[in-house]
Amino acid sequence: MAPSSAISPAASRSGAQLSNTKTTVEFRAALVAMAIVALIPLGVSNPYWLGVLIVSMYFAILAGAWNLLAGYTGQFSLAPATFAMIGAYTTGLLNHYFGVPPLLGIVAAVVVSGLVGLLLGRAVLRLVGPYLALTTLSFAEIMRLVASNSIDITRGDLGLGVAGLLDSRVGWYYLFLGALVVLLVLFYMLLRSKAGLFLQAIRDDEVAARRAGVNVVFWKTAAFAISAAASGFAGALYAHFAELVTPELGLIGQTGLIVSMTVIGGMGTLAGPLVAAFLVYVLSEWLRDVGGYQLAVFAALVVIFARFFREGLWGLARAAVQRWGRA
Amino acid sequence: MSGIDVDLAVNGLITGLFYALMAIGLSLIFGILKIVNFAHGEFYMVGAYAYTLIALALGVPVWIALPLAFVVGALLGWLTERTLMRPLYAGYTSWGLMRDEYAVIVTFGLSLFLINLVDKVIGPYAYRGPPLVETSRVVLGPVLISGHRLLAAGIAIAVIAVTAALIKWSFWGQQIRAVSQNRLGASLAGIDTAKASVIVFMLSGGLAAFAGALLSPVINASPDVGIFPAIKSYIIVVLGGMGSVPGAIIASLFLGVIESFGAVYISFQYRDAFGLILLMLFLLFRPQGLFGEKGREV
């Protein structure tokens, strides 16, 4: 990038050219990672580990969706797991009571969670920082309480049985991977377009973005709705994979996991959260039998990364590559 | 008012007292740094464990274990302030202008860390703390109450009164209020704002841990026991006006009574939802709370 050296680092960071290049590099790295993931079933046939990887992909979608909202737009919602739960219950209830086929239910889940996200996003438009976090946290807890207490409808904590979709675990593996790649491409196209610049401009300085003519109300709400729809999609897929929907999908701990993955991978980077989702989830399953301190270590990493390297593992890797390239 | 109503009111007020111990600290932190500490419930959890383990494992008398729990919470608060909060106002985060977001993530991460650490080090089983007195029930007219709860309520009143008086009249209390009204103005007037933050965090951690210790014979401490008390204190701080100590005390008692009546007359399953709905409504329509005032800018 020739022009970038002429302007200050702060200006070049939000410069269209550089931002696009950065996103493209991240997009390619993410595609390479997904290609590696696609090859895994050739060597691993153990259904347990395939299941672990499928759940990792579920979290990768959620982390990617939350990253779009928090990392790129600066809206720190604490309800990502709740939208997955809403999506799961949408298709679950439709299937359980009306026999709606899973594929149609998943479409309905995307629409419903997207609409709820739109409404919530519109309502919290003026709230920033701690106020936004508290409002979304209470929204999350209210939704979970409703799901677990409406026993007549949702069967509460026992969970709602729903129809499966595929018989083969490898089939599920590639379905989730396909969904993840499609969302990755969509997010990449969104971020590479003007919309991506608008979102990041809002994150960096909302007032300045408004002065520069960005429709802040529209884009903030849109980011909320898109993120919610993607999370609802993941939740709906997961519902048919597990053949069970429980309020546990919306626990604060689940949100904690999503936030951890995003922060460890690198907020506001396209590839980081996706890769970190695999890393965190697979490692935590793998290390479960040895010691089991992994969750505390991951949480410590969240604090350390938040404190010292906002761009997480991705930022560290990039710095290492740059140093190596210069030497 | 029938007998059961008096019983509900008294028990609601007592619950409110314990909420107040939690909420005062949270409110002070908001006042001074304009952040919400999402690890506040874990200070409470650590206090419950500290009291229980010091009393049971080390065999220390409960009346010594109780203040020690406060000390443990205060130390944790001090450590949090020095390592994670100082960058907020000393200006060396890697987050630039996103101070609020940094604070959300770093305290949320701290909360996850403490929960998972305690879960592994001490174990996921519930611990029951030793009660301060063995009297199982005291009858006061229509009100039936356990001896421990009554005594704990009395101690809570004393601690809240001392804290409120210190904030109102002591030298450091006045400085803390000055910093929360206007950080820049206070520092221009020669107040050490960093020291004020340290004191607030230590006080806040200590009070939350003290609440956990007082309630440990009732709550059966487990690693995630702090989540709900923390959510209650968020509700209270928003209702009472973020940063206002009298507001926090009044809102605590109010929430305790509302929940006590709501659980009986409206819905037991949704008793935890009333406050959450209030929280959302307040944040959306009246973010300054019932008693909050806007800080003055220089």
Interface residues (C-beta under 8 A of the other chain):
Chain A: A70 G74 F76 L78 A123 V124 L127 V128 G129 P130 Y131 A133 L134 T135 L137 S138 F139 E141 I142 L145 V146 N149 R203 D204 D205 I252 G253 G256 V259 S260 V263 G291 G292 Y293 L295 A296 F298 A299 A300 V302 V303 A306 R307 F308 F309 R310
Chain B: F30 K34 I35 V36 F38 T83 L84 P87 T93 S94 W95 L97 M98 R99 D100 E101 Y102 A103 V104 I105 V106 F108 G109 L110 S111 L112 F113 I115 N116 L117 D119 K120 D224 I227 I231 Y234 I235 V238 Q269 Y270 D272 A273 L276 I277 L279 M280 L283 L284 P287
